[in-house]
Amino acid sequence: MHDFNFKNNELYCESVKVGAVAKKVGTPFYLYSHKTLVEHFQKIRDAFAPVNPLVCFAMKSNGNAAILKTLIDQGAGIDIVSGGELKKAIRVGANPKTICFASAGKTQEEIALAVKKGILLFNVESKEELNAINTIAKKLRKVVQVALRINPDVDAATHKSITTGTLKNKFGIDLKTAHEILKNAKKYPSLEINGLHVHLGSQITSVKPYVFALKKIIQFLEILCADSICLRYLDIGGGFGISYEKKAITSKQFAKALLPLLKMTGLKIILEPGRFIAGPSGIFVTKVLYNKNNGVKKFVIVDGGMNDFARPSLYNAYHEIIPTKKTAAKKIKVDVVGPICESGDFFAKDRPLSTVKKNALLAIMRAGAYGSTMASNYNIRPKVAEVMVKGNKFEIIKSRETFNDLIRGEKIPRFLK
């Protein structure tokens, strides 16, 4: 569910007319509902309440400061994957002891920064990374907590580019190697290796991969127990899917299947939802520039492009597209495309859409996750504005870039002058 609904044939975000925002900030732009954001965090927190999890929002899904502040105020921790994300999370008020750091390629500078800040956990992806963290922690005279990211070799049945839990992917440590590391934990005197981490991928719409992976982990924990190896944390990642084209299962359904297994572990549970919280909370609003009929296909050309919102082009992802004004006009099949000089610049293909005229606004739904964070300046296009609504008020939470923003830092070398 979300708080984007029609009133008197006009699309509203909570109590604000989407068209009124467009008039104020121009197009294209991202628009977020504060109420939806909070409610989706609460849904997943409450569903898993019997194990009192630490819910760390996956910042990679949406790193806007206002989004982060909203969730931190609700008690969320933060799942980070870079030094930049760490700095931003701290800047908006995240408690370092609620921050987990994933990523298969942490740099020495990023590790040192995280050690100094005193984050809760490093989720470690390899022996070499473990050695690097141990060395840096020793130099800084710190003892840091780490969890081993386990690769359970489970196919999450999602898009190939966002599956992460099989041994064909770059992520995680196989169980045999993890066992060896834990048996020889004394080799890492500046580390407390006291957790396991597993992340199967993104936009997972079935409980089966989670159940299969957790059963593997429980078996692994039994082996560790037999070796008198005790752990404190189990981070099961995120990846809970949302309804795009097909209806996804609810947080309660995920929890019903997973809670019995999580309780069996006896460990402190960490969750890393991103899309589930941010996805339904945002839309991407774009304006119709032209209608085109080339005799074979019909196109609706809009002012937003694949550089602004890449998911359809990158993953062939489905997003519902609706005019912000309801109309009785008949639906025709069109491709909704942008101005980028790529045939891959599309938001929908052969999609039934009500006939729209020039300057009409279209809302691309459930665009709050992996939208603005994946945007680029391709074709020398400024990144778009971002706006948040709370009740009957709205504010710009990120200004539209200018041309000067795009050329900042560039210079022509003297040998070309």
C-alpha positions as CSV (number, residue, x, y, z in Angstrom):
1,M,0.0,0.0,0.0
2,H,1.0,3.6,-0.5
3,D,-0.3,7.1,-0.2
4,F,-0.5,8.1,-3.8
5,N,-4.3,8.2,-4.6
6,F,-6.7,10.0,-6.9
7,K,-9.1,12.7,-5.5
8,N,-11.5,14.3,-7.9
9,N,-9.6,12.7,-10.8
10,E,-6.2,14.2,-9.7
11,L,-3.3,12.2,-8.3
12,Y,-2.3,13.2,-4.8
13,C,0.6,12.3,-2.6
14,E,-0.9,12.3,0.8
15,S,-2.8,15.6,0.8
16,V,-0.8,17.4,-1.9
17,K,-1.7,17.4,-5.6
18,V,1.1,16.1,-7.7
19,G,0.4,18.7,-10.3
20,A,0.9,21.4,-7.8
21,V,4.4,20.1,-7.0
22,A,5.2,19.9,-10.7
23,K,4.2,23.5,-11.1
24,K,6.5,24.6,-8.3
25,V,9.6,22.5,-9.0
26,G,9.4,21.7,-12.7
27,T,9.8,18.2,-14.2
28,P,11.1,15.6,-14.0
29,F,11.3,14.9,-10.3
30,Y,11.1,12.3,-7.6
31,L,8.3,12.6,-5.1
32,Y,8.2,10.8,-1.7
33,S,5.5,10.2,0.8
34,H,6.7,10.5,4.4
35,K,3.7,8.5,5.7
36,T,4.3,5.6,3.3
37,L,8.0,5.5,4.2
38,V,7.3,5.4,7.9
39,E,4.5,2.8,7.6
40,H,6.6,0.4,5.5
41,F,9.5,0.6,8.1
42,Q,7.0,-0.1,10.8
43,K,5.4,-3.0,8.9
44,I,8.7,-4.9,8.7
45,R,9.8,-4.0,12.2
46,D,6.4,-5.2,13.6
47,A,6.2,-8.3,11.6
48,F,9.6,-9.5,13.0
49,A,9.0,-8.1,16.5
50,P,9.1,-11.5,18.2
51,V,12.8,-11.7,17.6
52,N,13.4,-7.9,18.3
53,P,15.5,-7.3,15.2
54,L,17.8,-4.5,14.4
55,V,16.3,-3.2,11.2
56,C,19.1,-1.6,9.1
57,F,17.8,0.3,6.1
58,A,19.8,-0.5,3.0
59,M,21.0,3.0,2.1
60,K,22.0,1.9,-1.4
61,S,18.3,1.8,-2.3
62,N,17.8,5.5,-1.5
63,G,20.5,7.7,0.1
64,N,18.6,11.0,0.4
65,A,19.3,12.7,3.7
66,A,15.6,13.3,4.4
67,I,14.8,9.7,3.7
68,L,17.5,8.6,6.1
69,K,16.6,11.1,8.8
70,T,12.9,9.9,8.6
71,L,13.9,6.3,9.2
72,I,16.6,7.0,11.8
73,D,14.0,8.9,13.8
74,Q,11.9,5.8,13.7
75,G,14.7,3.7,15.2
76,A,16.3,2.3,12.0
77,G,19.9,1.3,11.7
78,I,21.7,1.7,8.4
79,D,23.2,-0.9,6.1
80,I,26.1,0.8,4.2
81,V,28.3,-0.3,1.3
82,S,30.8,2.6,0.9
83,G,32.7,5.2,2.8
84,G,30.5,7.9,1.3
85,E,27.4,6.2,2.7
86,L,29.1,6.0,6.1
87,K,29.9,9.7,6.2
88,K,26.3,10.6,5.1
89,A,24.7,8.2,7.6
90,I,26.7,9.8,10.5
91,R,26.0,13.3,9.2
92,V,22.3,12.8,9.4
93,G,22.4,11.4,12.9
94,A,22.8,7.6,12.7
95,N,24.3,5.9,15.7
96,P,27.5,4.1,14.6
97,K,26.5,1.2,16.8
98,T,23.5,0.6,14.5
99,I,25.6,0.6,11.2
100,C,26.6,-2.5,9.3
101,F,29.1,-2.3,6.5
102,A,28.8,-4.7,3.5
103,S,30.6,-4.6,0.2
104,A,33.0,-7.0,-1.5
105,G,35.6,-4.3,-2.1
106,K,36.1,-2.1,0.9
107,T,39.2,0.1,0.5
108,Q,41.7,0.6,3.3
109,E,40.5,4.2,3.7
110,E,36.9,3.1,4.1
111,I,37.9,0.4,6.6
112,A,39.9,2.9,8.7
113,L,37.1,5.4,8.7
114,A,34.6,2.7,9.8
115,V,36.9,1.5,12.6
116,K,37.4,5.1,13.8
117,K,33.7,5.7,13.8
118,G,33.1,2.6,15.8
119,I,30.4,0.9,13.6
120,L,28.6,-2.2,14.9
121,L,29.7,-4.8,12.3
122,F,31.8,-5.3,9.2
123,N,30.2,-7.9,7.0
124,V,33.3,-9.6,5.6
125,E,33.5,-11.1,2.1
126,S,36.9,-12.8,1.9
127,K,40.0,-13.9,3.8
128,E,42.0,-11.0,2.3
129,E,39.4,-8.5,3.5
130,L,39.5,-10.1,7.0
131,N,43.3,-9.7,7.1
132,A,43.0,-6.1,5.9
133,I,40.5,-5.2,8.7
134,N,42.6,-7.0,11.3
135,T,45.8,-5.1,10.2
136,I,44.0,-1.7,10.2
137,A,42.3,-2.3,13.5
138,K,45.6,-3.3,15.1
139,K,47.3,0.0,13.8
140,L,44.4,2.0,15.3
141,R,44.6,0.0,18.5
142,K,40.9,-1.1,18.2
143,V,39.1,-4.4,18.4
144,V,36.2,-4.5,16.0
145,Q,33.3,-6.9,15.4
146,V,32.9,-8.7,12.1
147,A,30.4,-11.1,10.7
148,L,31.3,-13.5,7.9
149,R,29.1,-13.1,4.8
150,I,28.1,-16.6,4.0
151,N,27.4,-17.6,0.4
152,P,24.9,-20.5,0.8
153,D,24.7,-21.2,-2.9
154,V,21.0,-20.5,-3.1
155,D,19.3,-19.2,-6.2
156,A,16.8,-16.5,-5.2
157,A,14.9,-16.7,-8.5
158,T,15.2,-13.0,-9.2
159,H,16.9,-11.0,-12.0
160,K,20.4,-12.3,-12.7
161,S,21.9,-8.9,-12.0
162,I,20.5,-8.7,-8.5
163,T,21.0,-12.3,-7.3
164,T,23.9,-12.5,-4.9
165,G,23.6,-15.8,-3.0
166,T,25.1,-18.3,-5.5
167,L,28.8,-19.3,-5.8
168,K,28.7,-18.0,-9.4
169,N,28.5,-14.5,-7.9
170,K,31.3,-12.4,-6.4
171,F,29.7,-12.2,-2.9
172,G,30.4,-14.0,0.3
173,I,32.5,-16.9,1.6
174,D,31.7,-20.6,1.1
175,L,30.8,-22.6,4.2
176,K,34.0,-24.7,4.2
177,T,36.2,-21.6,4.2
178,A,34.0,-19.9,6.8
179,H,34.4,-22.9,9.1
180,E,38.2,-22.8,8.8
181,I,38.2,-19.0,9.6
182,L,36.1,-19.5,12.7
183,K,38.2,-22.4,13.9
184,N,41.3,-20.2,13.6
185,A,39.8,-17.0,14.8
186,K,42.8,-16.4,17.2
187,K,44.8,-15.5,14.1
188,Y,42.9,-12.2,14.0
189,P,43.6,-10.7,17.5
190,S,42.1,-7.3,16.6
191,L,38.8,-8.9,15.5
192,E,35.8,-10.4,17.2
193,I,34.4,-12.7,14.6
194,N,31.0,-13.1,16.1
195,G,28.4,-13.2,13.4
196,L,27.1,-14.6,10.2
197,H,25.7,-12.6,7.3
198,V,23.7,-13.8,4.3
199,H,22.1,-11.8,1.5
200,L,20.5,-13.7,-1.3
201,G,19.7,-10.8,-3.7
202,S,17.0,-8.2,-4.3
203,Q,13.3,-8.2,-5.3
204,I,12.7,-11.7,-3.9
205,T,9.1,-12.6,-4.0
206,S,9.1,-16.0,-2.4
207,V,10.0,-17.2,1.1
208,K,11.5,-20.4,-0.2
209,P,15.0,-19.1,-0.9
210,Y,15.2,-17.6,2.6
211,V,13.9,-20.8,4.3
212,F,16.4,-22.9,2.3
213,A,19.3,-20.6,3.2
214,L,18.3,-20.4,6.9
215,K,18.1,-24.2,7.2
216,K,21.6,-24.3,5.8
217,I,22.8,-21.7,8.3
218,I,21.2,-23.6,11.2
219,Q,23.0,-26.8,10.2
220,F,26.2,-24.7,10.0
221,L,25.6,-23.3,13.5
222,E,25.2,-26.8,14.8
223,I,28.6,-27.7,13.4
224,L,30.1,-24.6,15.0
225,C,28.5,-25.4,18.3
226,A,30.1,-28.9,18.2
227,D,33.4,-27.1,17.9
228,S,32.5,-24.8,20.8
229,I,32.3,-21.8,18.5
230,C,29.7,-19.3,19.8
231,L,28.4,-16.3,17.8
232,R,26.2,-13.3,18.6
233,Y,24.7,-12.0,15.4
234,L,22.8,-13.3,12.4
235,D,22.3,-10.8,9.6
236,I,19.8,-12.2,7.1
237,G,20.1,-9.3,4.7
238,G,17.1,-7.9,2.9
239,G,15.8,-8.4,-0.6
240,F,12.1,-8.6,0.3
241,G,10.2,-7.9,-2.9
242,I,7.4,-5.4,-3.6
243,S,4.5,-5.4,-6.0
244,Y,5.5,-4.1,-9.4
245,E,3.6,-6.0,-12.1
246,K,2.6,-8.9,-9.8
247,K,1.5,-8.8,-6.2
248,A,4.2,-9.6,-3.8
249,I,3.9,-11.3,-0.5
250,T,3.6,-9.2,2.7
251,S,6.1,-8.7,5.5
252,K,3.8,-10.7,7.7
253,Q,4.0,-13.7,5.3
254,F,7.8,-13.4,5.2
255,A,7.9,-13.3,9.0
256,K,5.5,-16.2,9.5
257,A,7.8,-18.5,7.4
258,L,11.1,-17.2,8.9
259,L,10.4,-16.5,12.5
260,P,10.5,-20.1,13.7
261,L,13.9,-20.6,12.0
262,L,15.3,-17.3,13.3
263,K,14.2,-18.2,16.9
264,M,16.1,-21.5,16.6
265,T,19.4,-19.7,16.1
266,G,19.2,-17.9,19.4
267,L,21.2,-15.1,17.8
268,K,20.6,-11.3,17.6
269,I,18.8,-10.8,14.3
270,I,19.6,-8.0,11.9
271,L,17.5,-7.2,8.8
272,E,18.6,-5.0,5.8
273,P,15.4,-4.0,3.9
274,G,15.7,-1.3,1.4
275,R,13.3,-1.6,-1.6
276,F,10.5,-2.9,0.7
277,I,10.6,0.4,2.6
278,A,11.6,3.0,0.0
279,G,10.1,1.5,-3.2
280,P,6.4,2.2,-2.6
281,S,7.2,5.5,-1.0
282,G,8.3,7.3,-4.1
283,I,7.2,8.1,-7.7
284,F,9.0,9.6,-10.6
285,V,7.1,12.4,-12.3
286,T,7.8,13.2,-16.0
287,K,6.1,15.4,-18.6
288,V,5.0,14.5,-22.0
289,L,7.0,16.3,-24.7
290,Y,5.6,14.7,-27.9
291,N,3.4,12.0,-29.3
292,K,4.9,10.1,-32.3
293,N,3.5,7.6,-34.7
294,N,6.1,6.1,-37.2
295,G,3.5,3.9,-39.0
296,V,4.7,0.8,-37.1
297,K,4.6,1.9,-33.4
298,K,3.3,4.7,-31.3
299,F,5.6,6.5,-28.8
300,V,5.0,8.9,-25.9
301,I,8.2,10.9,-25.6
302,V,8.8,12.4,-22.1
303,D,11.3,14.7,-20.5
304,G,12.7,12.1,-18.1
305,G,15.2,9.6,-19.3
306,M,17.1,6.4,-18.5
307,N,19.8,8.5,-16.8
308,D,17.1,9.7,-14.3
309,F,15.5,6.3,-13.7
310,A,17.4,3.3,-15.0
311,R,15.5,0.3,-13.7
312,P,13.4,-0.3,-16.9
313,S,16.4,0.0,-19.2
314,L,18.8,-1.8,-16.9
315,Y,16.6,-4.7,-15.8
316,N,13.7,-4.5,-18.2
317,A,11.8,-3.8,-14.9
318,Y,8.0,-3.2,-15.0
319,H,6.7,0.0,-13.3
320,E,3.1,1.0,-13.5
321,I,2.7,4.4,-15.4
322,I,-0.4,6.5,-14.9
323,P,-1.4,10.0,-16.0
324,T,-1.7,12.3,-13.0
325,K,-5.1,13.4,-14.3
326,K,-7.7,10.7,-14.9
327,T,-9.2,10.8,-18.3
328,A,-11.9,9.0,-20.2
329,A,-9.6,8.8,-23.3
330,K,-9.2,5.3,-24.7
331,K,-6.1,3.3,-24.0
332,I,-3.7,2.6,-26.8
333,K,-0.4,0.6,-26.9
334,V,2.6,2.9,-26.8
335,D,6.3,2.9,-25.9
336,V,7.0,5.5,-23.2
337,V,10.5,6.7,-24.0
338,G,12.8,9.5,-23.0
339,P,15.2,11.9,-24.8
340,I,18.4,10.0,-24.4
341,C,20.3,8.9,-27.5
342,E,19.9,5.2,-26.8
343,S,17.3,2.7,-28.0
344,G,17.4,1.4,-24.4
345,D,16.0,4.7,-23.1
346,F,12.4,3.6,-22.3
347,F,10.1,3.3,-19.3
348,A,7.6,0.9,-20.9
349,K,7.1,-0.9,-24.2
350,D,3.8,-1.8,-25.8
351,R,2.0,-0.6,-22.7
352,P,-1.7,0.2,-22.8
353,L,-1.9,3.9,-21.8
354,S,-4.7,6.4,-21.9
355,T,-4.1,8.9,-24.7
356,V,-2.1,11.8,-23.3
357,K,-1.4,15.2,-24.8
358,K,1.7,17.4,-24.8
359,N,2.5,18.7,-21.2
360,A,0.5,16.0,-19.5
361,L,2.2,14.6,-16.4
362,L,2.9,10.9,-16.0
363,A,3.7,9.2,-12.7
364,I,6.0,6.2,-12.7
365,M,5.0,4.3,-9.6
366,R,7.0,2.5,-6.9
367,A,10.1,4.4,-8.0
368,G,11.4,5.2,-4.5
369,A,14.1,2.6,-4.5
370,Y,17.1,2.4,-6.9
371,G,15.9,5.5,-8.7
372,S,17.8,8.6,-7.6
373,T,20.7,6.6,-6.3
374,M,21.4,5.0,-9.7
375,A,20.9,8.3,-11.7
376,S,23.7,9.6,-13.8
377,N,24.5,12.7,-15.9
378,Y,24.6,10.9,-19.2
379,N,24.1,13.2,-22.1
380,I,25.1,16.1,-19.8
381,R,21.8,16.0,-18.1
382,P,21.4,17.5,-14.6
383,K,20.1,15.1,-11.9
384,V,16.5,15.9,-11.1
385,A,14.9,17.5,-8.0
386,E,13.6,15.3,-5.1
387,V,10.6,16.4,-3.0
388,M,9.1,15.0,0.2
389,V,5.4,15.4,1.2
390,K,4.2,15.2,4.8
391,G,0.5,15.6,5.1
392,N,-0.5,18.8,3.2
393,K,3.1,20.2,3.1
394,F,5.9,19.6,0.7
395,E,9.6,20.6,0.5
396,I,12.4,20.1,-2.0
397,I,14.8,17.7,-0.3
398,K,17.4,17.8,-3.1
399,S,17.7,20.7,-5.6
400,R,17.8,20.1,-9.3
401,E,21.4,20.2,-10.6
402,T,22.5,23.1,-12.7
403,F,25.0,23.2,-15.6
404,N,27.6,24.6,-13.3
405,D,27.2,21.5,-11.1
406,L,27.9,19.3,-14.1
407,I,31.2,21.0,-15.0
408,R,32.5,21.5,-11.5
409,G,36.0,20.2,-11.2
410,E,36.6,20.0,-15.0
411,K,39.5,22.0,-16.5
412,I,41.2,22.2,-19.9
413,P,44.9,21.4,-19.5
414,R,47.5,24.0,-20.4
415,F,48.8,21.9,-23.3
416,L,45.5,22.3,-25.1
417,K,45.3,26.1,-24.7
